[in-house]
């Protein structure tokens, strides 16, 4: 099995619903995102997927989150904007353009992350 990983980042604010503590208040993060795409076969060029294409597609999604109040984005009006749900949101958005996507990891700080994979 082959896999590639790209990283990108965005900054945004959110507040958690159904949470008791500081995170129920409006606050922000400088999020780091890691995306892994895997395949047991390589394409004609010898790649799982072109790094540049994957990063371009990821950045299009992250532009919708960057410098935004995540709770106001349609998906997160009903879905709590936890790191877990943000990783699933990014995964679901990438799946159509990267069908071999394996996982999305979202870091809200250097010591805390959440991963979504099917």
Phi and psi restraints in degrees (value plus and minus 20) as a CYANA .aco file:
   2 UNK   PHI    -124.8   -84.8
   2 UNK   PSI     130.0   170.0
   3 UNK   PHI    -168.0  -128.0
   3 UNK   PSI     131.8   171.8
   4 UNK   PHI    -145.7  -105.7
   4 UNK   PSI     136.7   176.7
   5 UNK   PHI    -157.8  -117.8
   5 UNK   PSI     114.6   154.6
   6 UNK   PHI    -141.5  -101.5
   6 UNK   PSI     135.4   175.4
   7 UNK   PHI    -147.3  -107.3
   7 UNK   PSI     127.3   167.3
   8 UNK   PHI    -172.1  -132.1
   8 UNK   PSI     158.1   198.1
   9 UNK   PHI    -169.4  -129.4
   9 UNK   PSI     142.5   182.5
  10 UNK   PHI    -174.7  -134.7
  10 UNK   PSI     141.4   181.4
  11 UNK   PHI    -140.1  -100.1
  11 UNK   PSI     115.1   155.1
  12 UNK   PHI    -181.1  -141.1
  12 UNK   PSI     151.8   191.8
  13 UNK   PHI    -137.8   -97.8
  13 UNK   PSI     135.0   175.0
  14 UNK   PHI    -180.5  -140.5
  14 UNK   PSI     150.1   190.1
  15 UNK   PHI    -161.7  -121.7
  15 UNK   PSI     126.1   166.1
  16 UNK   PHI    -111.6   -71.6
  16 UNK   PSI     114.8   154.8
  17 UNK   PHI    -112.2   -72.2
  17 UNK   PSI     137.4   177.4
  18 UNK   PHI      39.7    79.7
  18 UNK   PSI      13.2    53.2
  19 UNK   PHI    -151.5  -111.5
  19 UNK   PSI     115.7   155.7
  20 UNK   PHI    -128.3   -88.3
  20 UNK   PSI      93.4   133.4
  21 UNK   PHI     127.6   167.6
  21 UNK   PSI    -193.9  -153.9
  22 UNK   PHI     -77.3   -37.3
  22 UNK   PSI     -53.4   -13.4
  23 UNK   PHI     -92.6   -52.6
  23 UNK   PSI     -26.6    13.4
  24 UNK   PHI     -97.5   -57.5
  24 UNK   PSI     -34.7     5.3
  25 UNK   PHI    -108.6   -68.6
  25 UNK   PSI     135.0   175.0
  26 UNK   PHI     -78.9   -38.9
  26 UNK   PSI     108.2   148.2
  27 UNK   PHI    -175.6  -135.6
  27 UNK   PSI     148.1   188.1
  28 UNK   PHI    -147.1  -107.1
  28 UNK   PSI     145.1   185.1
  29 UNK   PHI    -160.2  -120.2
  29 UNK   PSI     134.5   174.5
  30 UNK   PHI    -120.8   -80.8
  30 UNK   PSI      74.6   114.6
  31 UNK   PHI     -99.0   -59.0
  31 UNK   PSI     121.2   161.2
  32 UNK   PHI    -132.1   -92.1
  32 UNK   PSI     116.6   156.6
  33 UNK   PHI    -142.1  -102.1
  33 UNK   PSI     111.1   151.1
  34 UNK   PHI    -137.8   -97.8
  34 UNK   PSI     110.6   150.6
  35 UNK   PHI    -141.2  -101.2
  35 UNK   PSI     109.9   149.9
  36 UNK   PHI    -135.3   -95.3
  36 UNK   PSI     110.4   150.4
  37 UNK   PHI    -139.8   -99.8
  37 UNK   PSI     114.3   154.3
  38 UNK   PHI    -151.5  -111.5
  38 UNK   PSI     133.4   173.4
  39 UNK   PHI    -179.1  -139.1
  39 UNK   PSI     128.6   168.6
  40 UNK   PHI    -106.8   -66.8
  40 UNK   PSI     -27.6    12.4
  41 UNK   PHI    -148.7  -108.7
  41 UNK   PSI     130.3   170.3
  42 UNK   PHI    -121.3   -81.3
  42 UNK   PSI     135.8   175.8
  43 UNK   PHI     -96.5   -56.5
  43 UNK   PSI    -196.3  -156.3
  44 UNK   PHI     -80.8   -40.8
  44 UNK   PSI     -46.3    -6.3
  45 UNK   PHI    -106.6   -66.6
  45 UNK   PSI     -22.4    17.6
  46 UNK   PHI      63.9   103.9
  46 UNK   PSI       8.6    48.6
  47 UNK   PHI    -144.5  -104.5
  47 UNK   PSI     132.3   172.3
  48 UNK   PHI     -89.2   -49.2
  48 UNK   PSI     -69.1   -29.1
  49 UNK   PHI    -184.2  -144.2
  49 UNK   PSI     129.4   169.4
  50 UNK   PHI     -85.2   -45.2
  50 UNK   PSI     103.2   143.2
  51 UNK   PHI     -73.0   -33.0
  51 UNK   PSI     -64.8   -24.8
  52 UNK   PHI     -81.2   -41.2
  52 UNK   PSI     -65.1   -25.1
  53 UNK   PHI     -83.9   -43.9
  53 UNK   PSI     -63.7   -23.7
  54 UNK   PHI     -82.1   -42.1
  54 UNK   PSI     -64.6   -24.6
  55 UNK   PHI     -86.1   -46.1
  55 UNK   PSI     -57.8   -17.8
  56 UNK   PHI     -81.2   -41.2
  56 UNK   PSI     -65.6   -25.6
  57 UNK   PHI     -85.5   -45.5
  57 UNK   PSI     -60.6   -20.6
  58 UNK   PHI     -82.8   -42.8
  58 UNK   PSI     -64.6   -24.6
  59 UNK   PHI     -84.3   -44.3
  59 UNK   PSI     -52.0   -12.0
  60 UNK   PHI     -81.9   -41.9
  60 UNK   PSI     -61.9   -21.9
  61 UNK   PHI     -88.0   -48.0
  61 UNK   PSI     -64.6   -24.6
  62 UNK   PHI     -87.3   -47.3
  62 UNK   PSI     -47.5    -7.5
  63 UNK   PHI     -80.1   -40.1
  63 UNK   PSI     -51.4   -11.4
  64 UNK   PHI     -92.7   -52.7
  64 UNK   PSI     -38.4     1.6
  65 UNK   PHI    -122.8   -82.8
  65 UNK   PSI     -45.0    -5.0
  66 UNK   PHI     -87.2   -47.2
  66 UNK   PSI     109.8   149.8
  67 UNK   PHI      35.5    75.5
  67 UNK   PSI      18.8    58.8
  68 UNK   PHI    -140.6  -100.6
  68 UNK   PSI     140.9   180.9
  69 UNK   PHI    -111.7   -71.7
  69 UNK   PSI      82.8   122.8
  70 UNK   PHI     -76.2   -36.2
  70 UNK   PSI     -56.5   -16.5
  71 UNK   PHI     -78.1   -38.1
  71 UNK   PSI     -42.6    -2.6
  72 UNK   PHI    -107.9   -67.9
  72 UNK   PSI     -29.0    11.0
  73 UNK   PHI     -93.6   -53.6
  73 UNK   PSI     116.1   156.1
  74 UNK   PHI     -66.6   -26.6
  74 UNK   PSI     -68.5   -28.5
  75 UNK   PHI     -77.7   -37.7
  75 UNK   PSI     -56.5   -16.5
  76 UNK   PHI    -113.6   -73.6
  76 UNK   PSI     -15.3    24.7
  77 UNK   PHI     -90.5   -50.5
  77 UNK   PSI     -48.8    -8.8
  78 UNK   PHI    -131.1   -91.1
  78 UNK   PSI     -41.3    -1.3
  79 UNK   PHI    -123.4   -83.4
  79 UNK   PSI     105.7   145.7
  80 UNK   PHI     -81.1   -41.1
  80 UNK   PSI     110.2   150.2
  81 UNK   PHI    -100.4   -60.4
  81 UNK   PSI      37.0    77.0
  82 UNK   PHI     -97.4   -57.4
  82 UNK   PSI     145.4   185.4
  83 UNK   PHI     -78.7   -38.7
  83 UNK   PSI     -57.7   -17.7
  84 UNK   PHI     -81.1   -41.1
  84 UNK   PSI     -66.7   -26.7
  85 UNK   PHI     -92.8   -52.8
  85 UNK   PSI     -51.4   -11.4
  86 UNK   PHI     -86.2   -46.2
  86 UNK   PSI     -60.1   -20.1
  87 UNK   PHI     -84.4   -44.4
  87 UNK   PSI     -59.1   -19.1
  88 UNK   PHI     -87.1   -47.1
  88 UNK   PSI     -61.4   -21.4
  89 UNK   PHI     -77.2   -37.2
  89 UNK   PSI     -68.5   -28.5
  90 UNK   PHI     -84.2   -44.2
  90 UNK   PSI     -62.7   -22.7
  91 UNK   PHI     -77.1   -37.1
  91 UNK   PSI     -70.7   -30.7
  92 UNK   PHI     -82.8   -42.8
  92 UNK   PSI     -56.4   -16.4
  93 UNK   PHI     -89.7   -49.7
  93 UNK   PSI     -53.7   -13.7
  94 UNK   PHI    -101.1   -61.1
  94 UNK   PSI     -48.1    -8.1
  95 UNK   PHI     -69.9   -29.9
  95 UNK   PSI     -63.4   -23.4
  96 UNK   PHI     -83.3   -43.3
  96 UNK   PSI     -48.6    -8.6
  97 UNK   PHI    -123.0   -83.0
  97 UNK   PSI     -31.4     8.6
  98 UNK   PHI    -157.8  -117.8
  98 UNK   PSI      53.1    93.1
  99 UNK   PHI     -80.4   -40.4
  99 UNK   PSI     -40.0     0.0
 100 UNK   PHI    -113.8   -73.8
 100 UNK   PSI      -0.3    39.7
 101 UNK   PHI     -79.3   -39.3
 101 UNK   PSI     114.7   154.7
 102 UNK   PHI    -121.3   -81.3
 102 UNK   PSI     -66.6   -26.6
 103 UNK   PHI    -178.7  -138.7
 103 UNK   PSI     138.1   178.1
 104 UNK   PHI    -149.8  -109.8
 104 UNK   PSI     106.9   146.9
 105 UNK   PHI    -135.1   -95.1
 105 UNK   PSI     112.6   152.6
 106 UNK   PHI    -138.4   -98.4
 106 UNK   PSI     101.3   141.3
 107 UNK   PHI    -120.3   -80.3
 107 UNK   PSI     102.7   142.7
 108 UNK   PHI    -112.6   -72.6
 108 UNK   PSI     -35.9     4.1
 109 UNK   PHI    -179.6  -139.6
 109 UNK   PSI     151.8   191.8
 110 UNK   PHI     -81.3   -41.3
 110 UNK   PSI     -35.5     4.5
 111 UNK   PHI    -133.8   -93.8
 111 UNK   PSI     -21.4    18.6
 112 UNK   PHI    -156.8  -116.8
 112 UNK   PSI     105.4   145.4
 113 UNK   PHI    -164.6  -124.6
 113 UNK   PSI     144.7   184.7
 114 UNK   PHI    -154.4  -114.4
 114 UNK   PSI     123.9   163.9
 115 UNK   PHI    -143.5  -103.5
 115 UNK   PSI     117.8   157.8
 116 UNK   PHI    -137.3   -97.3
 116 UNK   PSI     113.2   153.2
 117 UNK   PHI    -170.4  -130.4
 117 UNK   PSI     129.9   169.9
